[in-house]
Amino acid sequence: MTSERSIILKPIGIVRTEALGDEVKDKKHLSEIVIDCELTPALEGITEFSHIFVLFWLSEISVEQQQMMKVHPRGRRDLPLLGVFATRTNLRPNPIGLTLVELVKVEGNVLTVRGLDAYDGTPVLDVKPFDFWDTAKDARVPKWWLKLEEEKKHNA
Amino acid sequence: MTSERSIILKPIGIVRTEALGDEVKDKKHLSEIVIDCELTPALEGITEFSHIFVLFWLSEISVEQQQMMKVHPRGRRDLPLLGVFATRTNLRPNPIGLTLVELVKVEGNVLTVRGLDAYDGTPVLDVKPFDFWDTAKDARVPKWWLKLEEEKKHNA
């Protein structure tokens, strides 16, 4: 064990959305991120970026689920059993969600974003502007990932 | 205040690097991420991705620094004073670092990565594979950001 110390975070805000269940995975749907009022000044200038990363806390994940080591991507038993760090599953030791979203508008302490796959009431930990260091043009992904995307296209 | 509850995290590992000071910002330098031994199975399959996001805890940031609302990007007073959420500054309410790195190799519980701007001893919170939903081809960034990049190129 290399790292015993605990870290304490306090949410900076909360997700508001009318989307239910799998509707939150629809990349076109709009959500609001309501930032705590006292942090409103920390948003100044964010509208100059078209996209932001949202870091949020997957509050529905239990302590037992945080201890899972392996999963089938999206629960699909026809895909390989993989370590949780090789997937984007919610079931991970520190269940922090990370999603790139389009920043549609900002009004006071409320950000309207497109494509946030987080449920209503989800605690938000951070928002960060997206810049061109956040991408890898030559990235390689596994076959199982490409297969899932291909299927999604066919079902769309 | 919308979100009173505290969240407790436990690091999954630690950064090991010989780079000191600004050397960690060199995108070419190699670091190791030593994952806690009991989490080694959770890495299975990660080598099929060429790039991963590393989420880490900026442990050198004080409580006072976490309360800062505005900064000049990279401390440059000739650039606009901006809300911390409009920058990638370390000085933010929850000082979580987020960096996309190249995954060079994995041996047991040790990931070797290229381009991690974190100091030796930094606690790691999560690693996530990079896929093509994590990028925005049509992204817009502010003029100050482009200016900084342009300067970096000239100084390289």
Interface residues (C-beta under 8 A of the other chain):
Chain A: M1 T2 S3 E4 R5 S6 I7 I8 L9 K10 P11 I12 G13 I14 K27 V34 I35 D36 C37 E38 L39 P41 A42 L43 E44 G45 I46 E48 F49 S50 H51 F53 L55 W57 M69 K70 P80 L81 L82 G83 V84 F85 A86 T87 R88 R92 P93 N94 I96 L98 L100 E102 P123 V124 L125 D126 V127 K128 P129 F130 D131 F132 W133 D134 T135 A136 D138 A139 R140 V141 P142 K143 W145 E149
Chain B: M1 T2 S3 E4 R5 S6 I7 I8 L9 K10 P11 I12 G13 I14 K27 V34 I35 D36 C37 E38 L39 P41 A42 L43 E44 G45 I46 E48 F49 S50 H51 F53 L55 W57 M69 K70 P80 L81 L82 G83 V84 F85 A86 T87 R88 R92 P93 N94 I96 L98 L100 E102 P123 V124 L125 D126 V127 K128 P129 F130 D131 F132 W133 D134 T135 A136 D138 A139 R140 V141 P142 K143 W145 E149
